[in-house]
Amino acid sequence: MVCCVVCSSSCAAVNLKGRSFLTLKDFSSDEIQRLLWVSGDLKHRIKHQQQYLPLLQGKSIAMIFEKRSTRTRMSTETGFSLLGGHPCFLTSQDIHLGVNESCSDTARVLSGFCDIVLARVYSHSTLEDLDEAASIPIINGLSDLYHPIQILADFLTLQEHYGSLRGLTVSWIGDGNNVLHSFMMTAAKLGVHLRIATPKGYEPVQSVIQEAQKLSKEHGTQLLLTSDPMEAAHGSNVLVTDTWVSMGQEEEKKKRLKDFEGYQITMKTGSVCKPDWTFLHCLPRKMEEVDDEVFYSSRSLVFPEAENRKWTIMGLVVSLLTDYTPQTPMLKF
């Protein structure tokens, strides 16, 4: 089955070669659509048509992981290898960014060894330091502020399920974290309405809220911020949540679990959504965030969403490193 990403005619002329990917705030509607189009195209050609596409033959990627991850590591290693490239995995045991060597020096060294860097870090400023000194593209594999590669996978998953994105309503019920920030930098650009419920004291960063409000006005979409999960879920197509306790927040767990009472996504939450509602979670998931009835139901898209982490990271690196043109059809708005 071909995934035809709804894309404007100007999307076809987009060229992202040589760009870094730190936040979707820096990418236009056409550029994001292009990334989704390339990702869907590669998935169709490689998975469904069984084509071998060594588009990254002779290229290598340095993967810097200050924070562990199943999906980010596996999707990048398997995806880059599938395209003929060589992934190099570096943990904090292998490389100490800014400790035994400055970030800028590390960036210059890696620029001479490989073609692109994916860094999963604690502080977003680390990515900015790497990008400033590097002569090769830098990809944000996760930071405290944004998680853009997750959002590409989420929107490809919704595109595949609903056929198009424009006009969908996504409801975020949970923490005002990096994943939500990336949703807020992206949804309006794709014509998607966003309804957000966070407990008081766990709202998104104010600067991100202001940018999202600007984008919503610019693209004619709706943006709601509330502390009431049922209000956020009302009339929604998609319910989304994430962990309430991220890595580095373990000492806050007891307080966070109390503060997030009433935020678990259940079929009751879905009862106020549209009849075709679905559920997303970037994983790993805990029971307090969403119950089994929803998580393992036919409405849950979490496992296709996880698989699409591979296809979207492949689409991203191909777009940043080559002049590849998708072969599958491109639909217009």
C-alpha positions as protocol buffer text, in pm:
chain_id: "A"
residue {
  index: 1
  type: MET
  ca { x: 0 y: 0 z: 0 }
}
residue {
  index: 2
  type: VAL
  ca { x: 144 y: 335 z: -106 }
}
residue {
  index: 3
  type: CYS
  ca { x: 148 y: 609 z: 157 }
}
residue {
  index: 4
  type: CYS
  ca { x: 88 y: 928 z: -37 }
}
residue {
  index: 5
  type: VAL
  ca { x: 165 y: 1219 z: 192 }
}
residue {
  index: 6
  type: VAL
  ca { x: -54 y: 1518 z: 120 }
}
residue {
  index: 7
  type: CYS
  ca { x: 194 y: 1773 z: -8 }
}
residue {
  index: 8
  type: SER
  ca { x: 182 y: 2110 z: -181 }
}
residue {
  index: 9
  type: SER
  ca { x: 341 y: 2155 z: -523 }
}
residue {
  index: 10
  type: SER
  ca { x: 619 y: 2366 z: -369 }
}
residue {
  index: 11
  type: CYS
  ca { x: 704 y: 2070 z: -146 }
}
residue {
  index: 12
  type: ALA
  ca { x: 845 y: 1892 z: -452 }
}
residue {
  index: 13
  type: ALA
  ca { x: 1104 y: 2166 z: -501 }
}
residue {
  index: 14
  type: VAL
  ca { x: 1235 y: 2148 z: -143 }
}
residue {
  index: 15
  type: ASN
  ca { x: 1600 y: 2048 z: -95 }
}
residue {
  index: 16
  type: LEU
  ca { x: 1723 y: 1992 z: 261 }
}
residue {
  index: 17
  type: LYS
  ca { x: 2069 y: 1860 z: 183 }
}
residue {
  index: 18
  type: GLY
  ca { x: 2327 y: 1988 z: 430 }
}
residue {
  index: 19
  type: ARG
  ca { x: 2073 y: 2116 z: 684 }
}
residue {
  index: 20
  type: SER
  ca { x: 2079 y: 2032 z: 1054 }
}
residue {
  index: 21
  type: PHE
  ca { x: 1765 y: 1915 z: 1234 }
}
residue {
  index: 22
  type: LEU
  ca { x: 1754 y: 2056 z: 1586 }
}
residue {
  index: 23
  type: THR
  ca { x: 1391 y: 2163 z: 1606 }
}
residue {
  index: 24
  type: LEU
  ca { x: 1088 y: 2162 z: 1378 }
}
residue {
  index: 25
  type: LYS
  ca { x: 1050 y: 2529 z: 1465 }
}
residue {
  index: 26
  type: ASP
  ca { x: 1315 y: 2588 z: 1196 }
}
residue {
  index: 27
  type: PHE
  ca { x: 1127 y: 2397 z: 925 }
}
residue {
  index: 28
  type: SER
  ca { x: 845 y: 2525 z: 706 }
}
residue {
  index: 29
  type: SER
  ca { x: 523 y: 2345 z: 614 }
}
residue {
  index: 30
  type: ASP
  ca { x: 667 y: 2242 z: 277 }
}
residue {
  index: 31
  type: GLU
  ca { x: 988 y: 2115 z: 435 }
}
residue {
  index: 32
  type: ILE
  ca { x: 805 y: 1902 z: 691 }
}
residue {
  index: 33
  type: GLN
  ca { x: 575 y: 1764 z: 422 }
}
residue {
  index: 34
  type: ARG
  ca { x: 880 y: 1680 z: 214 }
}
residue {
  index: 35
  type: LEU
  ca { x: 1032 y: 1482 z: 503 }
}
residue {
  index: 36
  type: LEU
  ca { x: 708 y: 1287 z: 546 }
}
residue {
  index: 37
  type: TRP
  ca { x: 686 y: 1225 z: 171 }
}
residue {
  index: 38
  type: VAL
  ca { x: 1041 y: 1089 z: 152 }
}
residue {
  index: 39
  type: SER
  ca { x: 982 y: 872 z: 460 }
}
residue {
  index: 40
  type: GLY
  ca { x: 660 y: 724 z: 322 }
}
residue {
  index: 41
  type: ASP
  ca { x: 825 y: 669 z: -15 }
}
residue {
  index: 42
  type: LEU
  ca { x: 1121 y: 479 z: 135 }
}
residue {
  index: 43
  type: LYS
  ca { x: 885 y: 267 z: 345 }
}
residue {
  index: 44
  type: HIS
  ca { x: 682 y: 174 z: 39 }
}
residue {
  index: 45
  type: ARG
  ca { x: 980 y: 96 z: -183 }
}
residue {
  index: 46
  type: ILE
  ca { x: 1184 y: -96 z: 76 }
}
residue {
  index: 47
  type: LYS
  ca { x: 922 y: -265 z: 295 }
}
residue {
  index: 48
  type: HIS
  ca { x: 643 y: -328 z: 49 }
}
residue {
  index: 49
  type: GLN
  ca { x: 825 y: -352 z: -285 }
}
residue {
  index: 50
  type: GLN
  ca { x: 1134 y: -521 z: -134 }
}
residue {
  index: 51
  type: GLN
  ca { x: 1369 y: -287 z: -319 }
}
residue {
  index: 52
  type: TYR
  ca { x: 1732 y: -247 z: -214 }
}
residue {
  index: 53
  type: LEU
  ca { x: 1825 y: 120 z: -200 }
}
residue {
  index: 54
  type: PRO
  ca { x: 2189 y: 175 z: -89 }
}
residue {
  index: 55
  type: LEU
  ca { x: 2140 y: 551 z: -84 }
}
residue {
  index: 56
  type: LEU
  ca { x: 2390 y: 596 z: 201 }
}
residue {
  index: 57
  type: GLN
  ca { x: 2660 y: 360 z: 73 }
}
residue {
  index: 58
  type: GLY
  ca { x: 2997 y: 474 z: 207 }
}
residue {
  index: 59
  type: LYS
  ca { x: 2845 y: 715 z: 460 }
}
residue {
  index: 60
  type: SER
  ca { x: 2856 y: 692 z: 839 }
}
residue {
  index: 61
  type: ILE
  ca { x: 2661 y: 840 z: 1128 }
}
residue {
  index: 62
  type: ALA
  ca { x: 2791 y: 912 z: 1479 }
}
residue {
  index: 63
  type: MET
  ca { x: 2521 y: 840 z: 1738 }
}
residue {
  index: 64
  type: ILE
  ca { x: 2589 y: 1019 z: 2069 }
}
residue {
  index: 65
  type: PHE
  ca { x: 2367 y: 895 z: 2352 }
}
residue {
  index: 66
  type: GLU
  ca { x: 2383 y: 1072 z: 2687 }
}
residue {
  index: 67
  type: LYS
  ca { x: 2040 y: 914 z: 2757 }
}
residue {
  index: 68
  type: ARG
  ca { x: 1956 y: 552 z: 2673 }
}
residue {
  index: 69
  type: SER
  ca { x: 1678 y: 462 z: 2430 }
}
residue {
  index: 70
  type: THR
  ca { x: 1541 y: 151 z: 2260 }
}
residue {
  index: 71
  type: ARG
  ca { x: 1358 y: 312 z: 1969 }
}
residue {
  index: 72
  type: THR
  ca { x: 1602 y: 591 z: 1886 }
}
residue {
  index: 73
  type: ARG
  ca { x: 1902 y: 358 z: 1883 }
}
residue {
  index: 74
  type: MET
  ca { x: 1738 y: 68 z: 1699 }
}
residue {
  index: 75
  type: SER
  ca { x: 1559 y: 284 z: 1442 }
}
residue {
  index: 76
  type: THR
  ca { x: 1877 y: 476 z: 1358 }
}
residue {
  index: 77
  type: GLU
  ca { x: 2112 y: 177 z: 1350 }
}
residue {
  index: 78
  type: THR
  ca { x: 1880 y: -49 z: 1148 }
}
residue {
  index: 79
  type: GLY
  ca { x: 1761 y: 230 z: 920 }
}
residue {
  index: 80
  type: PHE
  ca { x: 2106 y: 367 z: 838 }
}
residue {
  index: 81
  type: SER
  ca { x: 2239 y: 15 z: 778 }
}
residue {
  index: 82
  type: LEU
  ca { x: 1943 y: -75 z: 557 }
}
residue {
  index: 83
  type: LEU
  ca { x: 2040 y: 217 z: 333 }
}
residue {
  index: 84
  type: GLY
  ca { x: 2398 y: 92 z: 305 }
}
residue {
  index: 85
  type: GLY
  ca { x: 2555 y: 322 z: 565 }
}
residue {
  index: 86
  type: HIS
  ca { x: 2754 y: 255 z: 881 }
}
residue {
  index: 87
  type: PRO
  ca { x: 2622 y: 363 z: 1224 }
}
residue {
  index: 88
  type: CYS
  ca { x: 2871 y: 428 z: 1509 }
}
residue {
  index: 89
  type: PHE
  ca { x: 2717 y: 418 z: 1858 }
}
residue {
  index: 90
  type: LEU
  ca { x: 2879 y: 632 z: 2130 }
}
residue {
  index: 91
  type: THR
  ca { x: 2763 y: 623 z: 2493 }
}
residue {
  index: 92
  type: SER
  ca { x: 2874 y: 844 z: 2780 }
}
residue {
  index: 93
  type: GLN
  ca { x: 3139 y: 578 z: 2844 }
}
residue {
  index: 94
  type: ASP
  ca { x: 3286 y: 646 z: 2501 }
}
residue {
  index: 95
  type: ILE
  ca { x: 3247 y: 1020 z: 2478 }
}
residue {
  index: 96
  type: HIS
  ca { x: 3205 y: 1286 z: 2748 }
}
residue {
  index: 97
  type: LEU
  ca { x: 3063 y: 1593 z: 2578 }
}
residue {
  index: 98
  type: GLY
  ca { x: 3204 y: 1905 z: 2735 }
}
residue {
  index: 99
  type: VAL
  ca { x: 3393 y: 1709 z: 3004 }
}
residue {
  index: 100
  type: ASN
  ca { x: 3724 y: 1574 z: 2875 }
}
residue {
  index: 101
  type: GLU
  ca { x: 3677 y: 1756 z: 2545 }
}
residue {
  index: 102
  type: SER
  ca { x: 3470 y: 2061 z: 2458 }
}
residue {
  index: 103
  type: CYS
  ca { x: 3155 y: 2017 z: 2248 }
}
residue {
  index: 104
  type: SER
  ca { x: 3305 y: 2235 z: 1976 }
}
residue {
  index: 105
  type: ASP
  ca { x: 3622 y: 2024 z: 1956 }
}
residue {
  index: 106
  type: THR
  ca { x: 3417 y: 1704 z: 1949 }
}
residue {
  index: 107
  type: ALA
  ca { x: 3205 y: 1847 z: 1668 }
}
residue {
  index: 108
  type: ARG
  ca { x: 3515 y: 1928 z: 1462 }
}
residue {
  index: 109
  type: VAL
  ca { x: 3664 y: 1583 z: 1522 }
}
residue {
  index: 110
  type: LEU
  ca { x: 3342 y: 1401 z: 1426 }
}
residue {
  index: 111
  type: SER
  ca { x: 3308 y: 1621 z: 1117 }
}
residue {
  index: 112
  type: GLY
  ca { x: 3629 y: 1462 z: 990 }
}
residue {
  index: 113
  type: PHE
  ca { x: 3521 y: 1107 z: 1068 }
}
residue {
  index: 114
  type: CYS
  ca { x: 3158 y: 1082 z: 958 }
}
residue {
  index: 115
  type: ASP
  ca { x: 2889 y: 1244 z: 747 }
}
residue {
  index: 116
  type: ILE
  ca { x: 2622 y: 1324 z: 1005 }
}
residue {
  index: 117
  type: VAL
  ca { x: 2568 y: 1319 z: 1382 }
}
residue {
  index: 118
  type: LEU
  ca { x: 2260 y: 1222 z: 1582 }
}
residue {
  index: 119
  type: ALA
  ca { x: 2284 y: 1331 z: 1946 }
}
residue {
  index: 120
  type: ARG
  ca { x: 2046 y: 1235 z: 2227 }
}
residue {
  index: 121
  type: VAL
  ca { x: 2133 y: 1476 z: 2506 }
}
residue {
  index: 122
  type: TYR
  ca { x: 2015 y: 1628 z: 2831 }
}
residue {
  index: 123
  type: SER
  ca { x: 2052 y: 1994 z: 2737 }
}
residue {
  index: 124
  type: HIS
  ca { x: 1938 y: 2148 z: 2410 }
}
residue {
  index: 125
  type: SER
  ca { x: 2230 y: 2390 z: 2432 }
}
residue {
  index: 126
  type: THR
  ca { x: 2463 y: 2093 z: 2376 }
}
residue {
  index: 127
  type: LEU
  ca { x: 2307 y: 2041 z: 2033 }
}
residue {
  index: 128
  type: GLU
  ca { x: 2343 y: 2409 z: 1952 }
}
residue {
  index: 129
  type: ASP
  ca { x: 2711 y: 2399 z: 2050 }
}
residue {
  index: 130
  type: LEU
  ca { x: 2770 y: 2092 z: 1832 }
}
residue {
  index: 131
  type: ASP
  ca { x: 2588 y: 2248 z: 1539 }
}
residue {
  index: 132
  type: GLU
  ca { x: 2777 y: 2575 z: 1562 }
}
residue {
  index: 133
  type: ALA
  ca { x: 3116 y: 2403 z: 1534 }
}
residue {
  index: 134
  type: ALA
  ca { x: 3035 y: 2109 z: 1306 }
}
residue {
  index: 135
  type: SER
  ca { x: 3071 y: 2114 z: 928 }
}
residue {
  index: 136
  type: ILE
  ca { x: 2820 y: 1827 z: 892 }
}
residue {
  index: 137
  type: PRO
  ca { x: 2447 y: 1806 z: 978 }
}
residue {
  index: 138
  type: ILE
  ca { x: 2346 y: 1754 z: 1341 }
}
residue {
  index: 139
  type: ILE
  ca { x: 2020 y: 1574 z: 1428 }
}
residue {
  index: 140
  type: ASN
  ca { x: 1840 y: 1618 z: 1758 }
}
residue {
  index: 141
  type: GLY
  ca { x: 1777 y: 1264 z: 1883 }
}
residue {
  index: 142
  type: LEU
  ca { x: 1613 y: 1416 z: 2194 }
}
residue {
  index: 143
  type: SER
  ca { x: 1687 y: 1709 z: 2422 }
}
residue {
  index: 144
  type: ASP
  ca { x: 1521 y: 1861 z: 2724 }
}
residue {
  index: 145
  type: LEU
  ca { x: 1341 y: 2109 z: 2498 }
}
residue {
  index: 146
  type: TYR
  ca { x: 1244 y: 1915 z: 2183 }
}
residue {
  index: 147
  type: HIS
  ca { x: 1203 y: 1564 z: 2040 }
}
residue {
  index: 148
  type: PRO
  ca { x: 1147 y: 1634 z: 1668 }
}
residue {
  index: 149
  type: ILE
  ca { x: 1224 y: 1288 z: 1528 }
}
residue {
  index: 150
  type: GLN
  ca { x: 938 y: 1147 z: 1736 }
}
residue {
  index: 151
  type: ILE
  ca { x: 693 y: 1392 z: 1584 }
}
residue {
  index: 152
  type: LEU
  ca { x: 785 y: 1294 z: 1228 }
}
residue {
  index: 153
  type: ALA
  ca { x: 697 y: 933 z: 1318 }
}
residue {
  index: 154
  type: ASP
  ca { x: 371 y: 1041 z: 1480 }
}
residue {
  index: 155
  type: PHE
  ca { x: 253 y: 1240 z: 1181 }
}
residue {
  index: 156
  type: LEU
  ca { x: 354 y: 971 z: 932 }
}
residue {
  index: 157
  type: THR
  ca { x: 149 y: 724 z: 1139 }
}
residue {
  index: 158
  type: LEU
  ca { x: -154 y: 953 z: 1138 }
}
residue {
  index: 159
  type: GLN
  ca { x: -112 y: 1019 z: 765 }
}
residue {
  index: 160
  type: GLU
  ca { x: -116 y: 645 z: 697 }
}
residue {
  index: 161
  type: HIS
  ca { x: -419 y: 585 z: 919 }
}
residue {
  index: 162
  type: TYR
  ca { x: -642 y: 879 z: 823 }
}
residue {
  index: 163
  type: GLY
  ca { x: -523 y: 938 z: 465 }
}
residue {
  index: 164
  type: SER
  ca { x: -452 y: 1305 z: 528 }
}
residue {
  index: 165
  type: LEU
  ca { x: -357 y: 1533 z: 815 }
}
residue {
  index: 166
  type: ARG
  ca { x: -527 y: 1864 z: 745 }
}
residue {
  index: 167
  type: GLY
  ca { x: -827 y: 1919 z: 971 }
}
residue {
  index: 168
  type: LEU
  ca { x: -739 y: 1652 z: 1227 }
}
residue {
  index: 169
  type: THR
  ca { x: -755 y: 1742 z: 1596 }
}
residue {
  index: 170
  type: VAL
  ca { x: -480 y: 1607 z: 1822 }
}
residue {
  index: 171
  type: SER
  ca { x: -526 y: 1617 z: 2199 }
}
residue {
  index: 172
  type: TRP
  ca { x: -225 y: 1601 z: 2428 }
}
residue {
  index: 173
  type: ILE
  ca { x: -304 y: 1491 z: 2783 }
}
residue {
  index: 174
  type: GLY
  ca { x: -1 y: 1485 z: 3010 }
}
residue {
  index: 175
  type: ASP
  ca { x: 324 y: 1666 z: 3084 }
}
residue {
  index: 176
  type: GLY
  ca { x: 431 y: 1986 z: 2908 }
}
residue {
  index: 177
  type: ASN
  ca { x: 751 y: 1821 z: 2789 }
}
residue {
  index: 178
  type: ASN
  ca { x: 984 y: 1802 z: 2490 }
}
residue {
  index: 179
  type: VAL
  ca { x: 751 y: 1583 z: 2282 }
}
residue {
  index: 180
  type: LEU
  ca { x: 464 y: 1826 z: 2332 }
}
residue {
  index: 181
  type: HIS
  ca { x: 692 y: 2118 z: 2244 }
}
residue {
  index: 182
  type: SER
  ca { x: 769 y: 1951 z: 1911 }
}
residue {
  index: 183
  type: PHE
  ca { x: 398 y: 1890 z: 1846 }
}
residue {
  index: 184
  type: MET
  ca { x: 341 y: 2260 z: 1911 }
}
residue {
  index: 185
  type: MET
  ca { x: 608 y: 2357 z: 1657 }
}
residue {
  index: 186
  type: THR
  ca { x: 460 y: 2129 z: 1391 }
}
residue {
  index: 187
  type: ALA
  ca { x: 83 y: 2077 z: 1411 }
}
residue {
  index: 188
  type: ALA
  ca { x: -34 y: 2411 z: 1273 }
}
residue {
  index: 189
  type: LYS
  ca { x: 208 y: 2387 z: 980 }
}
residue {
  index: 190
  type: LEU
  ca { x: 30 y: 2068 z: 876 }
}
residue {
  index: 191
  type: GLY
  ca { x: -321 y: 2207 z: 929 }
}
residue {
  index: 192
  type: VAL
  ca { x: -371 y: 2011 z: 1251 }
}
residue {
  index: 193
  type: HIS
  ca { x: -563 y: 2152 z: 1549 }
}
residue {
  index: 194
  type: LEU
  ca { x: -404 y: 2101 z: 1890 }
}
residue {
  index: 195
  type: ARG
  ca { x: -578 y: 2071 z: 2228 }
}
residue {
  index: 196
  type: ILE
  ca { x: -348 y: 2050 z: 2531 }
}
residue {
  index: 197
  type: ALA
  ca { x: -422 y: 1949 z: 2891 }
}
residue {
  index: 198
  type: THR
  ca { x: -143 y: 1968 z: 3148 }
}
residue {
  index: 199
  type: PRO
  ca { x: -165 y: 1986 z: 3528 }
}
residue {
  index: 200
  type: LYS
  ca { x: -104 y: 2327 z: 3676 }
}
residue {
  index: 201
  type: GLY
  ca { x: 269 y: 2375 z: 3715 }
}
residue {
  index: 202
  type: TYR
  ca { x: 348 y: 2139 z: 3425 }
}
residue {
  index: 203
  type: GLU
  ca { x: 259 y: 2368 z: 3134 }
}
residue {
  index: 204
  type: PRO
  ca { x: 476 y: 2396 z: 2822 }
}
residue {
  index: 205
  type: VAL
  ca { x: 758 y: 2652 z: 2821 }
}
residue {
  index: 206
  type: GLN
  ca { x: 615 y: 3002 z: 2774 }
}
residue {
  index: 207
  type: SER
  ca { x: 829 y: 3083 z: 2469 }
}
residue {
  index: 208
  type: VAL
  ca { x: 702 y: 2765 z: 2300 }
}
residue {
  index: 209
  type: ILE
  ca { x: 342 y: 2860 z: 2381 }
}
residue {
  index: 210
  type: GLN
  ca { x: 392 y: 3202 z: 2226 }
}
residue {
  index: 211
  type: GLU
  ca { x: 542 y: 3055 z: 1909 }
}
residue {
  index: 212
  type: ALA
  ca { x: 261 y: 2797 z: 1885 }
}
residue {
  index: 213
  type: GLN
  ca { x: -2 y: 3069 z: 1920 }
}
residue {
  index: 214
  type: LYS
  ca { x: 169 y: 3263 z: 1641 }
}
residue {
  index: 215
  type: LEU
  ca { x: 177 y: 2955 z: 1417 }
}
residue {
  index: 216
  type: SER
  ca { x: -186 y: 2871 z: 1490 }
}
residue {
  index: 217
  type: LYS
  ca { x: -295 y: 3219 z: 1389 }
}
residue {
  index: 218
  type: GLU
  ca { x: -75 y: 3214 z: 1080 }
}
residue {
  index: 219
  type: HIS
  ca { x: -207 y: 2877 z: 957 }
}
residue {
  index: 220
  type: GLY
  ca { x: -569 y: 2913 z: 1069 }
}
residue {
  index: 221
  type: THR
  ca { x: -575 y: 2627 z: 1319 }
}
residue {
  index: 222
  type: GLN
  ca { x: -711 y: 2603 z: 1672 }
}
residue {
  index: 223
  type: LEU
  ca { x: -489 y: 2585 z: 1982 }
}
residue {
  index: 224
  type: LEU
  ca { x: -636 y: 2517 z: 2327 }
}
residue {
  index: 225
  type: LEU
  ca { x: -447 y: 2503 z: 2657 }
}
residue {
  index: 226
  type: THR
  ca { x: -630 y: 2377 z: 2965 }
}
residue {
  index: 227
  type: SER
  ca { x: -582 y: 2175 z: 3282 }
}
residue {
  index: 228
  type: ASP
  ca { x: -896 y: 1966 z: 3217 }
}
residue {
  index: 229
  type: PRO
  ca { x: -823 y: 1638 z: 3031 }
}
residue {
  index: 230
  type: MET
  ca { x: -1184 y: 1588 z: 2924 }
}
residue {
  index: 231
  type: GLU
  ca { x: -1203 y: 1939 z: 2782 }
}
residue {
  index: 232
  type: ALA
  ca { x: -889 y: 1874 z: 2581 }
}
residue {
  index: 233
  type: ALA
  ca { x: -1021 y: 1539 z: 2455 }
}
residue {
  index: 234
  type: HIS
  ca { x: -1357 y: 1677 z: 2344 }
}
residue {
  index: 235
  type: GLY
  ca { x: -1409 y: 1638 z: 1968 }
}
residue {
  index: 236
  type: SER
  ca { x: -1060 y: 1500 z: 1912 }
}
residue {
  index: 237
  type: ASN
  ca { x: -938 y: 1251 z: 1651 }
}
residue {
  index: 238
  type: VAL
  ca { x: -620 y: 1157 z: 1832 }
}
residue {
  index: 239
  type: LEU
  ca { x: -534 y: 1121 z: 2201 }
}
residue {
  index: 240
  type: VAL
  ca { x: -164 y: 1144 z: 2285 }
}
residue {
  index: 241
  type: THR
  ca { x: 30 y: 1111 z: 2607 }
}
residue {
  index: 242
  type: ASP
  ca { x: 384 y: 1039 z: 2721 }
}
residue {
  index: 243
  type: THR
  ca { x: 571 y: 943 z: 3036 }
}
residue {
  index: 244
  type: TRP
  ca { x: 497 y: 1152 z: 3342 }
}
residue {
  index: 245
  type: VAL
  ca { x: 842 y: 1087 z: 3484 }
}
residue {
  index: 246
  type: SER
  ca { x: 1126 y: 1134 z: 3236 }
}
residue {
  index: 247
  type: MET
  ca { x: 1487 y: 1024 z: 3283 }
}
residue {
  index: 248
  type: GLY
  ca { x: 1646 y: 1257 z: 3534 }
}
residue {
  index: 249
  type: GLN
  ca { x: 1316 y: 1319 z: 3717 }
}
residue {
  index: 250
  type: GLU
  ca { x: 1309 y: 1001 z: 3926 }
}
residue {
  index: 251
  type: GLU
  ca { x: 1333 y: 1192 z: 4255 }
}
residue {
  index: 252
  type: GLU
  ca { x: 1013 y: 1375 z: 4162 }
}
residue {
  index: 253
  type: LYS
  ca { x: 816 y: 1056 z: 4088 }
}
residue {
  index: 254
  type: LYS
  ca { x: 597 y: 1049 z: 4399 }
}
residue {
  index: 255
  type: LYS
  ca { x: 494 y: 1413 z: 4361 }
}
residue {
  index: 256
  type: ARG
  ca { x: 441 y: 1383 z: 3987 }
}
residue {
  index: 257
  type: LEU
  ca { x: 215 y: 1077 z: 4020 }
}
residue {
  index: 258
  type: LYS
  ca { x: -1 y: 1270 z: 4267 }
}
residue {
  index: 259
  type: ASP
  ca { x: -10 y: 1583 z: 4052 }
}
residue {
  index: 260
  type: PHE
  ca { x: -113 y: 1383 z: 3743 }
}
residue {
  index: 261
  type: GLU
  ca { x: -407 y: 1206 z: 3907 }
}
residue {
  index: 262
  type: GLY
  ca { x: -704 y: 1209 z: 3668 }
}
residue {
  index: 263
  type: TYR
  ca { x: -481 y: 1227 z: 3360 }
}
residue {
  index: 264
  type: GLN
  ca { x: -479 y: 856 z: 3276 }
}
residue {
  index: 265
  type: ILE
  ca { x: -625 y: 798 z: 2928 }
}
residue {
  index: 266
  type: THR
  ca { x: -912 y: 548 z: 2935 }
}
residue {
  index: 267
  type: MET
  ca { x: -1214 y: 464 z: 2723 }
}
residue {
  index: 268
  type: LYS
  ca { x: -1397 y: 727 z: 2929 }
}
residue {
  index: 269
  type: THR
  ca { x: -1155 y: 986 z: 2792 }
}
residue {
  index: 270
  type: GLY
  ca { x: -1225 y: 855 z: 2443 }
}
residue {
  index: 271
  type: SER
  ca { x: -1602 y: 877 z: 2494 }
}
residue {
  index: 272
  type: VAL
  ca { x: -1593 y: 1252 z: 2425 }
}
residue {
  index: 273
  type: CYS
  ca { x: -1373 y: 1215 z: 2117 }
}
residue {
  index: 274
  type: LYS
  ca { x: -1485 y: 1172 z: 1758 }
}
residue {
  index: 275
  type: PRO
  ca { x: -1600 y: 818 z: 1662 }
}
residue {
  index: 276
  type: ASP
  ca { x: -1278 y: 751 z: 1469 }
}
residue {
  index: 277
  type: TRP
  ca { x: -1044 y: 844 z: 1757 }
}
residue {
  index: 278
  type: THR
  ca { x: -705 y: 679 z: 1791 }
}
residue {
  index: 279
  type: PHE
  ca { x: -425 y: 675 z: 2048 }
}
residue {
  index: 280
  type: LEU
  ca { x: -51 y: 750 z: 2031 }
}
residue {
  index: 281
  type: HIS
  ca { x: 229 y: 708 z: 2286 }
}
residue {
  index: 282
  type: CYS
  ca { x: 601 y: 739 z: 2207 }
}
residue {
  index: 283
  type: LEU
  ca { x: 688 y: 461 z: 2459 }
}
residue {
  index: 284
  type: PRO
  ca { x: 794 y: 323 z: 2697 }
}
residue {
  index: 285
  type: ARG
  ca { x: 452 y: 335 z: 2860 }
}
residue {
  index: 286
  type: LYS
  ca { x: 342 y: 303 z: 3222 }
}
residue {
  index: 287
  type: MET
  ca { x: -3 y: 190 z: 3340 }
}
residue {
  index: 288
  type: GLU
  ca { x: -77 y: 520 z: 3513 }
}
residue {
  index: 289
  type: GLU
  ca { x: -53 y: 706 z: 3179 }
}
residue {
  index: 290
  type: VAL
  ca { x: -296 y: 488 z: 2981 }
}
residue {
  index: 291
  type: ASP
  ca { x: -482 y: 174 z: 3079 }
}
residue {
  index: 292
  type: ASP
  ca { x: -454 y: -163 z: 2901 }
}
residue {
  index: 293
  type: GLU
  ca { x: -801 y: -134 z: 2750 }
}
residue {
  index: 294
  type: VAL
  ca { x: -692 y: 162 z: 2539 }
}
residue {
  index: 295
  type: PHE
  ca { x: -325 y: 74 z: 2494 }
}
residue {
  index: 296
  type: TYR
  ca { x: -393 y: -272 z: 2347 }
}
residue {
  index: 297
  type: SER
  ca { x: -714 y: -182 z: 2165 }
}
residue {
  index: 298
  type: SER
  ca { x: -765 y: -148 z: 1790 }
}
residue {
  index: 299
  type: ARG
  ca { x: -763 y: 229 z: 1844 }
}
residue {
  index: 300
  type: SER
  ca { x: -402 y: 220 z: 1957 }
}
residue {
  index: 301
  type: LEU
  ca { x: -144 y: 300 z: 1689 }
}
residue {
  index: 302
  type: VAL
  ca { x: 155 y: 277 z: 1923 }
}
residue {
  index: 303
  type: PHE
  ca { x: 332 y: -12 z: 1751 }
}
residue {
  index: 304
  type: PRO
  ca { x: 301 y: 121 z: 1393 }
}
residue {
  index: 305
  type: GLU
  ca { x: 411 y: 453 z: 1546 }
}
residue {
  index: 306
  type: ALA
  ca { x: 721 y: 286 z: 1693 }
}
residue {
  index: 307
  type: GLU
  ca { x: 805 y: 119 z: 1360 }
}
residue {
  index: 308
  type: ASN
  ca { x: 770 y: 452 z: 1183 }
}
residue {
  index: 309
  type: ARG
  ca { x: 1056 y: 585 z: 1393 }
}
residue {
  index: 310
  type: LYS
  ca { x: 1276 y: 383 z: 1156 }
}
residue {
  index: 311
  type: TRP
  ca { x: 1119 y: 501 z: 831 }
}
residue {
  index: 312
  type: THR
  ca { x: 1117 y: 866 z: 935 }
}
residue {
  index: 313
  type: ILE
  ca { x: 1479 y: 867 z: 1054 }
}
residue {
  index: 314
  type: MET
  ca { x: 1565 y: 708 z: 720 }
}
residue {
  index: 315
  type: GLY
  ca { x: 1369 y: 976 z: 536 }
}
residue {
  index: 316
  type: LEU
  ca { x: 1540 y: 1242 z: 742 }
}
residue {
  index: 317
  type: VAL
  ca { x: 1901 y: 1129 z: 689 }
}
residue {
  index: 318
  type: VAL
  ca { x: 1841 y: 1068 z: 318 }
}
residue {
  index: 319
  type: SER
  ca { x: 1699 y: 1421 z: 288 }
}
residue {
  index: 320
  type: LEU
  ca { x: 1991 y: 1577 z: 476 }
}
residue {
  index: 321
  type: LEU
  ca { x: 2265 y: 1382 z: 296 }
}
residue {
  index: 322
  type: THR
  ca { x: 2143 y: 1328 z: -61 }
}
residue {
  index: 323
  type: ASP
  ca { x: 1943 y: 1480 z: -347 }
}
residue {
  index: 324
  type: TYR
  ca { x: 1698 y: 1187 z: -345 }
}
residue {
  index: 325
  type: THR
  ca { x: 1364 y: 1238 z: -521 }
}
residue {
  index: 326
  type: PRO
  ca { x: 1070 y: 1022 z: -404 }
}
residue {
  index: 327
  type: GLN
  ca { x: 924 y: 782 z: -660 }
}
residue {
  index: 328
  type: THR
  ca { x: 573 y: 740 z: -513 }
}
residue {
  index: 329
  type: PRO
  ca { x: 291 y: 983 z: -600 }
}
residue {
  index: 330
  type: MET
  ca { x: 260 y: 1319 z: -430 }
}
residue {
  index: 331
  type: LEU
  ca { x: -89 y: 1443 z: -355 }
}
residue {
  index: 332
  type: LYS
  ca { x: -189 y: 1811 z: -341 }
}
residue {
  index: 333
  type: PHE
  ca { x: -387 y: 1982 z: -66 }
}
